[in-house]
């Protein structure tokens, strides 16, 4: 992707900032982020770049979006309330940001004649799986307000593609990890949390029996999937995952192996809204987007560990 005018919503967040770092090399990029969960330090070293601009604000702000989306070619929509526990605690804010905000973005993008929108969705839409591996055709059964909101994002994306001719892709991310993922958040994802706790010689806390499985994917692969989606003529919904499953118990030992340290493992009550099994079929993304994950779990853990040890966001 070259010489495009791009907007990245949530561009100061984990996935968004990694995406900004990739696309800013040969494109003009505008980042929109209200910094409610994102961190300016993730991209501050890029803001002085002549092709990067930053707007602090919300995707629910119609006037802000109208100005920001003028003469834009591609929108990568990453802004959202992304935590399942947070969505259960505060479903109204989740609905306002994730559903109302996305609808406002799609409506404004249509008016601005944006060429393509790539939206972040989630494997959470599936709920407890009715089949494994999970396919895009698998019946969804969301178990949290977050999951419901992401399913609504997909429906709106398809609707705007079919009804209004606004090409839209929704990427169902599975368990994304890598540099710039906050290990100190109240709702931190398991990978940075495990790594940071082991580095600090703290015990690992596993919710449930630890036999629940997840399909992890390194953030650089997710960024590549976004770019391929923007460059493709395809629209619709695609699973974006590593295409492999690992239990949380196994992950705990992998994390200790890569750090070379050993800590205790403690078990706590399973959290509401957490599914037990997750494993993706990514054949559709391979066939239609030419997407294949390139980073193994071992490689991804090593890169994430190096970033945590450096204590910086520009790795």
C-alpha positions, 0 to 999 in steps of 0.5 A: 500500500503506497501513497494513500491517505489513511485514517486509523481509529484507535491508532494509539492503542495496541493493534492500532499503533502497530498498524500506524507504524507499518502504514506510515512508511509510504502513506499519509496517516491520520490517527484518531484516538480519545486515549481512554485506553490507548497511549500517546507514547505508542506513537509519539515518536511518529507524530513529528513524522511529516506524514503523521497527524494525531486527533484526540477525540471520539469516533462518536463525534460526528463533526470530528469524523466529518473533518478527519475523513475528508479526502481519505482513501482507507479507514482502519477502524480499531477504536473500541471498548475491547475488554469483555469484563469491562463490557459486562461492567459497563454495557452502555458505554460499550454500546455507545462506542462500539455500535453507535461509534461504528455506525457514525464512522460508516455513515460519514465514510460513505458521505466522504466517498472513502474507498475501503473500510477495514473493521476490527471484529473478534472471535468473541462473536462465536461464544461457546463453539458449536464446532471446531475449528471455528469457521466464518459460517459457524453460528454465533452465540455472543456471551458478552456486551462486547461480543454483541457489539462486534457482531453488530459491527459486522452486520453494519459493515456488510449492510453498508457494502451491500446497500450503499456500495461502501466496501467493508471488511470485518476481521475476526481477530482471535488472541492477538499479542505483541509489542505495545500491549499493556500488561498493567491494565485492569483487563490485561490480555493473558500473554503480556500479563503472564510475561510481565508477572514471570519477569517480576517473579510473581505467580501466574493466575489462571482463571478456570482449570487452565484447559481452555484453549486459545488461538494466538496470533502475533500483532505483526501478522494482524497488521499484515491482514489489515493491509491485505484486506485494504488492498483486496477487492474482497469484502465480508468477514474473515477469521484472522488467527494463527490457526493453532490451539494451545491451552492456558496451562501449556501457555504458562509453561511456554512463557516460563521457558522463553523467560528462563524463569519458574514461578508458581501457578495459582488457579482462580474462579472462571470469569463470566463471559470467557469461552472454554475452547477457541480455534480458528479455520483461516482457510477463507483468509488464505484463499481470498486475502492471500493471508498466512501467519508468518510468526510462530508462537515461540518467535512471537513470545521472544519478540514480545519479551524483548519489548517488555525488557526494553520498556519501550514502544518503538521496538 
